[in-house]
Structures are given as C-alpha cells and as structure tokens.
Amino acid sequence: MKIKILNVNDNIFVDAEIIDTAQNKIVLPSITEAWRFNFKKHSKTKGFKTFVLICEETSNIIEGCLIFKMKDKIEPYMAFIEVAPHNKSENRKYDKVAGCLIAFACRLSFIHGEGDYKGWLAFDVLEEYKENEIKLMSLYSKKYNALKFGKTTMVIPPEGGEKLINEFLK
C-alpha cells in the first residue's frame, strides 16, 4: 500500500509503502539491531502476518514494523508494532510511521474482522514499568482513538479506525 510519511529534517512528505513480508524477501529487524521486539522470531509464529514500512527512495531500510493476527479467526489483533530506532525521539528521521502502521492495522480489521469484531482493532500495552504503560496507553488514547479495555488491553473502535485510515492512509 502506497502512503506518505513526513521527513522531519525537510518537513516534506515522502513516498513510502507498507509491504507484506510474506510476499517479499525482507530481512526483518530484531533486538540485535536495537529494536525492542524480535520481529525475525515473532514473524514465524503461526497465524502472524508481518508488514514493514519502507520509503521508496531507501527501500532497503525498514522505518517501522507491524505484526497482525486474527484471534480465533474472527478478532483483529495488533500483536507487535514498532518504529525503527532512528525514528524515535526528537532526532527521528521520519514522523507518522506509527500512525500509518496503526491505520493499516485498522484497515485490516475492517477487511478480516468477522461479525461484531469487524472494524475493531485490539492490542495489549505491556511495559516493564507501570508508569510507562500508563503513558503509552494515554498516547494511544489521545493520538490514535484507542479505548482502555481491561488492565492492559486497548481497542480502537470502527469510528476511530476510520479516522486513522483517512488521516494516515489517504
């Protein structure tokens, strides 16, 4: 899927793409390359679909990664999401990477969700320290329309997902 992300240094949008790694031979990142999650390992889990976000001009560099699955074949679930280490903090190279990946997962929830789960995207926020978990949940609520559901689970309802799709994917 063709998208645009913001080059922070130039403050211009650049062409990018979200790619299904099952259809492309892409070496996935892991914790040995300063990522928090081991996408190489997790992508091999049965039922997981892995996607990467790349810029068209630097297609060999992964800007962000997403692992999506269908729980019980009906419930859309965002298992892992992470922006590349070079896209974190004030010195990041690109912005809107996470938003594009989350919006893409919302899009998948409309395509693959069944029955009452259609358009709903669930995910868990699990951090080592409770205060970091609370900060991250607050960010997901404010920036991505997520609602807290239980202790660590959050959901993006269909209306919130549609807003994200319109903001980040169109």
C-alpha positions as CSV (number, residue, x, y, z in Angstrom):
1,M,0.0,0.0,0.0
2,K,1.4,3.4,-1.1
3,I,1.5,6.0,1.7
4,K,3.4,9.2,2.7
5,I,5.4,9.8,5.8
6,L,7.0,13.1,7.0
7,N,10.7,13.7,6.6
8,V,11.3,15.7,9.8
9,N,14.5,17.4,8.6
10,D,13.0,18.8,5.4
11,N,9.4,19.0,6.7
12,I,8.1,17.4,3.5
13,F,6.1,14.2,2.8
14,V,7.9,11.4,1.0
15,D,6.6,8.4,-0.8
16,A,6.6,5.2,1.3
17,E,4.9,1.8,1.2
18,I,3.6,-0.8,3.6
19,I,4.7,-4.2,2.4
20,D,3.6,-7.7,3.3
21,T,6.8,-9.6,4.1
22,A,5.3,-12.9,3.1
23,Q,5.3,-11.8,-0.5
24,N,8.8,-10.2,-0.4
25,K,12.1,-11.4,0.8
26,I,12.9,-8.9,3.6
27,V,15.3,-9.4,6.4
28,L,13.3,-8.4,9.5
29,P,14.8,-6.4,12.4
30,S,15.4,-7.8,15.8
31,I,16.7,-6.8,19.2
32,T,20.3,-7.2,18.0
33,E,19.7,-4.2,15.7
34,A,18.5,-2.0,18.7
35,W,14.8,-2.8,18.1
36,R,12.6,-3.6,21.2
37,F,11.0,-6.6,19.5
38,N,12.5,-9.5,17.7
39,F,10.5,-9.4,14.5
40,K,12.6,-12.1,12.9
41,K,11.5,-14.5,15.6
42,H,7.9,-13.4,16.1
43,S,7.1,-13.3,12.4
44,K,7.5,-17.1,12.3
45,T,4.6,-17.6,14.7
46,K,1.7,-19.4,13.1
47,G,-1.1,-17.0,12.2
48,F,1.0,-13.9,12.3
49,K,1.2,-11.6,9.3
50,T,4.2,-9.2,9.2
51,F,4.3,-5.9,7.4
52,V,7.1,-3.4,7.1
53,L,7.0,0.3,6.2
54,I,9.8,1.5,3.8
55,C,10.5,4.7,1.9
56,E,10.6,4.3,-1.8
57,E,14.0,6.1,-2.1
58,T,15.6,3.9,0.6
59,S,13.7,0.7,0.2
60,N,16.4,-1.3,1.9
61,I,15.8,0.5,5.3
62,I,12.8,-0.5,7.4
63,E,11.2,2.5,9.0
64,G,8.6,0.5,11.0
65,C,7.2,-2.9,11.5
66,L,3.8,-4.4,12.3
67,I,2.7,-7.9,13.2
68,F,-1.1,-8.6,12.8
69,K,-3.1,-11.6,13.6
70,M,-6.7,-12.8,13.8
71,K,-7.5,-14.3,17.2
72,D,-9.9,-17.2,16.9
73,K,-10.2,-16.3,13.1
74,I,-12.6,-13.5,13.9
75,E,-10.9,-10.9,16.1
76,P,-8.3,-8.5,14.6
77,Y,-5.3,-8.1,16.9
78,M,-2.2,-5.9,16.6
79,A,0.4,-8.2,18.2
80,F,3.5,-6.1,17.7
81,I,4.2,-2.6,16.4
82,E,7.4,-0.6,16.5
83,V,9.0,2.3,14.7
84,A,12.7,1.9,13.8
85,P,15.2,3.2,16.4
86,H,16.2,6.0,14.0
87,N,12.6,7.2,14.1
88,K,12.3,7.6,17.8
89,S,12.8,10.8,20.0
90,E,13.4,14.3,18.8
91,N,16.2,13.2,16.5
92,R,13.9,11.0,14.4
93,K,14.3,10.9,10.7
94,Y,10.6,10.3,9.8
95,D,7.3,11.1,11.5
96,K,3.8,9.5,11.0
97,V,5.3,6.0,10.8
98,A,3.4,4.6,13.8
99,G,0.2,6.3,12.7
100,C,0.5,4.8,9.2
101,L,1.1,1.3,10.6
102,I,-1.8,1.6,13.1
103,A,-4.1,2.9,10.5
104,F,-3.1,0.0,8.2
105,A,-3.9,-2.5,11.1
106,C,-7.3,-0.7,11.4
107,R,-7.8,-1.2,7.7
108,L,-7.0,-4.9,8.1
109,S,-9.6,-5.1,10.9
110,F,-12.3,-3.9,8.5
111,I,-11.2,-6.4,5.9
112,H,-10.7,-9.5,8.1
113,G,-12.8,-8.9,11.2
114,E,-15.9,-11.1,11.5
115,G,-19.3,-10.2,13.0
116,D,-19.2,-7.9,16.0
117,Y,-15.4,-7.7,15.6
118,K,-15.4,-6.1,12.1
119,G,-13.6,-2.8,12.3
120,W,-12.4,-3.2,15.9
121,L,-8.7,-3.5,16.5
122,A,-7.4,-4.9,19.8
123,F,-3.9,-4.8,21.2
124,D,-2.1,-5.0,24.5
125,V,0.1,-2.5,26.1
126,L,2.7,-4.3,28.2
127,E,5.6,-2.3,29.6
128,E,8.2,-3.3,32.3
129,Y,7.2,-0.3,34.5
130,K,3.6,0.6,35.2
131,E,4.2,4.4,34.7
132,N,5.5,3.7,31.1
133,E,2.4,1.6,30.5
134,I,0.2,4.4,31.6
135,K,2.0,7.0,29.4
136,L,1.8,4.7,26.4
137,M,-1.9,4.0,27.0
138,S,-2.5,7.7,27.3
139,L,-0.7,8.3,24.0
140,Y,-2.7,5.6,22.2
141,S,-5.9,7.2,23.6
142,K,-5.1,10.7,22.6
143,K,-3.4,10.2,19.3
144,Y,-5.0,7.0,17.9
145,N,-8.5,7.0,19.4
146,A,-7.9,3.9,21.5
147,L,-10.0,2.9,24.5
148,K,-8.8,1.0,27.5
149,F,-10.5,-2.4,27.9
150,G,-9.4,-4.3,31.0
151,K,-5.9,-3.9,32.6
152,T,-3.6,-3.9,29.6
153,T,-5.9,-4.3,26.5
154,M,-6.9,-1.4,24.3
155,V,-9.2,-1.3,21.4
156,I,-9.7,1.1,18.5
157,P,-13.4,1.2,17.6
158,P,-14.5,1.4,14.0
159,E,-15.2,5.1,14.1
160,G,-11.7,5.8,15.4
161,G,-10.2,3.4,12.9
162,E,-11.9,5.2,10.0
163,K,-10.5,8.5,11.2
164,L,-7.0,7.0,11.3
165,I,-7.4,5.4,7.9
166,N,-8.5,8.8,6.4
167,E,-5.7,10.7,8.2
168,F,-2.8,8.4,7.5
169,L,-3.6,6.2,4.5
170,K,-5.3,8.6,2.1
